[in-house]
Amino acid sequence: MIGRLNHVAIAVPDLAAAVAMYRDVLGAEVSAPQAVSEHGVTVVFVNLPNTKIELLHPLGADSPIAGFLAKNTSGGIHHVCYEVADIKAARDKLVKSGARVLGDIKTGAHGKPVLFLHPKDFYGTLVELEEV
């Protein structure tokens, strides 16, 4: 059901510093910041030859990333995202198998449908699925 790894998301307390680290120190291609108000985040994508790193920063005090950073003040890995061909079929199969889907299907930072799966069902890892 799952395809390739789309990205690994890292919550960062200072987006400008994180961008500088990936761009200037590691020499990566980094996108411009993009506000994704539906998810309460500002995102930057670090483009790698085989996947992407998504840098997440809170967009407002109610952002779920603000809560994550309150517990993890230095930042850290927030989730992994896998590609699926049909997000509704994937959701239905996962629910039938007993996995917990967090919320409804939404539009992600790439403009494609996404959903999240409960980390307790995936060994402590928040999983995002993105339809491609």
N, C-alpha and C positions, 0 to 999 in steps of 0.2 A: 504494500500500500504506500509506504513512504518512499520518496525518491531521494534526490541528492540533498545534501546539507545546503540550505540557502544562506544562513548566516548564524553567527554566534553574537548575542547581544550583551553588551557590557554597560552597566549603569556607571556613570562617571559624575563626580561632584563638581568638576570644572571642565566644561566642554571645550573651551579654547585651549586649555593645557593638554587635554587628551588628543585633540586634533593636531596640535604642534608635535606631540610625541610620535604619533603615527606617521605624520607627514615629514617632519624635519629630522627626526632621529632614525625612524625605521625606513624612511623613503617610500612610503606607500602613497597611492593615489587616494585622495580623500574628497568626498563630495561636499557641497555647500550644506549648511544646516537647513533642516526642513521641519517646520512645526506641524505636528500631527495632533490636532486638538481633540479628535475623537478618542485618542489614547492618552492624552495628557502629557505628551513628550515632545521634545525636540530631538531629532535624529540626525546623525551624520553616518554615512556609509564609507567604510574603508574597503576599497576594492582590491581583492587579491586574485591571483590567477585561477584559483580553484573554488573560491567562495567569497563571502564578505564578512566583515566585522561591523556590527551596528553599535554605534556609541549612543547611549540614551541619556538624556538629561531632563529633569522635571520641567514641565511647562505648567507652572502654577503650583500653589500649595496643595491642591487636591490630587496631584499626580500620584499614581501608584509608585512611580519611581522615587518620589520624595520620601515615601514610607520606607522603601527599600534602602535608600541612602541614609535614613535616620538610624537604621540597624547596622548598616555596612558603610561607615563614614568614608572609607577610602575607595568605595565603589566595589564592583565585582561582577562576575558573570550573572546575568539576570535570566536568560533563557537561550535555548537553541531552537532554530527554525528549520523544519523539514518541508520539502515540496511534496504536494499531492496533486494528482490529476483532477480529482473531483472532490471538493471539500465537503459537500453535503453527504456524499456516499461514505467518505472517510469518517465523518462525524457519526453517521448512523451505525457504521460497523463498530466504532469505538464504544459508543453508548451501549450497544448490544453486548459487547464484551465486558462491560462493567467499568469502563474508564469514565472519569468525570470531566465533562466539558465545562469550562469556565465562561459563562455568558453566551452571547449570541455570536454568530458570524458577523464580523465587521470588515471594513476596508482598512488594509494596512498601509504602511509607508510607501509601498510600491504600487499602490492603487489597486491591489488585488485582494480577494477575500481571504481572511485569516480567522483563526480561532485558537484558543489556548486550552491546554489540558492540565489538569491538576498535578502539581509536582509530587504529591504523595502517591500517585499511581505510577510515576516514572522515576522512582528511586531518588527523590529529592530534586529532580530537574523540572523546571517549568518548560513545557514544550509548546511551541507555536507551530501550527500547520498553515502553509500558504498554498493556495491554488495557483498552479502555473499552466 
